[in-house]
Amino acid sequence: MDDEPLAAWAERRDARIGQLRAVPLVTGPGPRASHLNPDAPRAIQRWNGHLWEPHGFAPNLAETRRLLFPTPHPHPPTTPTDTTPPRPGHGQTPETGAGGERGEEKIRGEADESGCTPGPVGETL
């Protein structure tokens, strides 16, 4: 026989002890999908290792989700600490290595015969 060892089964069963589930209290055949009847009350059940026992009650789907999936720590709204825009030319780039600004000759290049120097690549006037 290829039966599972009793110790493995008991460990798997015990891992679920305390798990909660919600069952909508509506008429009709058996439990249904949670999104159906969002305003219907729900019975909260807890697994005790052998059967689902009554644990609580929720008046609607929103309250049920709050009970079954609580947020561990609400995050405060994030606000930027520094509102100054980043300055170009700082940081590590392939041309400069670790930090620093590129030299003028790398940005501007050589002047042509008319005396004009080209700007950085991609810059439009």
GUKE-962165 format. One line per 2 residues: number of its first residue (from 1); their letters; for each residue x, y, z of C-alpha. Coordinates in Angstrom, 2 decimals, decimal comma, m for minus. Example, Ala and Ser with C-alpha at 12.3 -4.5 7.8 and 13.67 -1.06 7.14 Angstrom:
2
1) AS) 12,30 m4,50 7,80; 13,67 m1,06 7,14
This chain:
125
1) MD) 0,00 0,00 0,00; 1,10 3,55 m0,73
3) DE) m0,55 5,05 2,33; 0,80 8,21 3,90
5) PL) 2,50 7,68 7,27; 0,28 8,65 10,20
7) AA) 2,84 11,14 11,52; 2,90 13,04 8,21
9) WA) m0,90 13,14 8,09; m1,16 14,37 11,71
11) ER) 1,44 17,08 11,06; m0,47 18,29 8,01
13) RD) m3,76 18,26 9,94; m2,29 20,11 12,93
15) AR) m0,84 22,82 10,70; m4,40 23,90 9,83
17) IG) m5,65 24,14 13,42; m6,94 27,65 14,07
19) QL) m7,56 28,41 10,39; m10,68 30,52 9,81
21) RA) m13,22 30,43 7,00; m16,44 32,29 6,23
23) VP) m19,68 30,73 5,09; m22,42 33,01 3,69
25) LV) m25,75 32,64 5,45; m28,02 32,48 2,41
27) TG) m30,71 30,12 1,28; m29,92 27,65 m1,44
29) PG) m27,57 24,75 m2,02; m24,38 24,87 0,07
31) PR) m21,68 27,51 0,34; m21,10 29,72 m2,68
33) AS) m18,37 32,00 m3,98; m17,51 34,83 m1,61
35) HL) m18,23 37,62 m4,11; m21,84 36,52 m4,53
37) NP) m24,24 38,29 m2,16; m21,69 40,75 m0,71
39) DA) m24,29 42,16 1,68; m25,23 38,76 3,13
41) PR) m24,07 37,97 6,67; m21,36 35,34 7,13
43) AI) m20,66 32,77 9,80; m16,97 32,62 10,72
45) QR) m15,82 29,07 11,43; m12,56 27,84 12,97
47) WN) m10,88 24,49 12,23; m10,18 22,64 15,51
49) GH) m8,32 19,70 13,96; m11,42 17,55 13,49
51) LW) m14,27 19,80 12,33; m15,24 23,40 11,61
53) EP) m16,73 24,96 14,74; m18,59 28,30 15,06
55) HG) m16,18 31,11 15,89; m17,90 34,39 15,05
57) FA) m20,18 36,39 12,81; m19,71 39,13 10,21
59) PN) m22,51 41,33 8,82; m21,15 41,56 5,24
61) LA) m18,28 40,64 2,90; m16,15 43,71 3,69
63) ET) m16,21 43,01 7,42; m15,54 39,33 6,77
65) RR) m12,40 40,13 4,78; m11,24 42,49 7,53
67) LL) m11,61 39,69 10,10; m10,08 36,90 8,00
69) FP) m7,21 38,90 6,48; m6,16 41,58 8,98
71) TP) m3,39 43,94 7,96; m0,45 43,55 10,36
73) HP) 0,54 47,23 10,49; m1,23 49,98 8,58
75) HP) 1,31 51,97 6,63; 1,27 55,74 7,18
77) PT) 0,94 57,80 4,02; 4,31 58,29 2,45
79) TP) 5,48 61,82 1,85; 8,67 62,69 0,03
81) TD) 11,33 63,91 2,42; 13,35 65,80 m0,19
83) TT) 11,45 67,77 m2,79; 14,48 69,14 m4,63
85) PP) 14,84 67,69 m8,12; 17,96 65,65 m8,84
87) RP) 20,78 67,53 m10,47; 22,10 66,13 m13,73
89) GH) 25,71 65,08 m13,99; 26,05 63,55 m10,53
91) GQ) 26,36 59,89 m9,73; 28,11 56,98 m11,33
93) TP) 28,10 56,77 m15,10; 29,95 54,49 m17,51
95) ET) 32,02 57,46 m18,76; 33,13 58,76 m15,35
97) GA) 33,29 55,68 m13,13; 32,52 56,19 m9,45
99) GG) 30,76 59,52 m8,96; 31,79 62,94 m10,18
101) ER) 30,91 64,97 m13,21; 32,05 64,38 m16,74
103) GE) 34,75 66,65 m18,03; 33,81 69,54 m20,32
105) EK) 35,55 67,87 m23,25; 33,33 64,79 m22,87
107) IR) 30,11 66,85 m22,79; 30,89 69,47 m25,40
109) GE) 33,33 67,77 m27,71; 35,66 69,65 m30,02
111) AD) 34,66 72,90 m31,69; 34,19 72,68 m35,45
113) ES) 35,55 75,19 m37,98; 32,61 77,57 m37,41
115) GC) 33,51 77,84 m33,69; 30,33 76,04 m32,55
117) TP) 30,56 73,20 m30,08; 27,94 70,45 m30,13
119) GP) 25,83 69,93 m26,98; 25,27 66,64 m25,20
121) VG) 23,80 63,78 m27,22; 20,02 64,01 m27,42
123) ET) 19,87 67,69 m26,40; 17,62 69,84 m28,57
125) L) 17,65 73,59 m28,74
